[in-house]
């Protein structure tokens, strides 16, 4: 399962973004450096459409884990 870090979208669409993630059952966490998205292989196409729809800026893919 890849992990992707994205910069939060503009405040006016942030709730719609989180609602879309929950509707599509994409797991995520909010961190100080952005949203951490935990993507399953079957969610790739859906994720790509959300990136386009919300004009997301991807900061990192598969960042190091924090323990």
Secondary structure as GFF3:
##gff-version 3
##sequence-region A 1 67
A	DSSP	beta_strand	2	6	.	.	.	ID=ss1
A	DSSP	alpha_helix	11	23	.	.	.	ID=ss2
A	DSSP	beta_strand	27	31	.	.	.	ID=ss3
A	DSSP	beta_strand	34	39	.	.	.	ID=ss4
A	DSSP	three_ten_helix	41	43	.	.	.	ID=ss5
A	DSSP	alpha_helix	44	54	.	.	.	ID=ss6
A	DSSP	beta_strand	58	61	.	.	.	ID=ss7
###
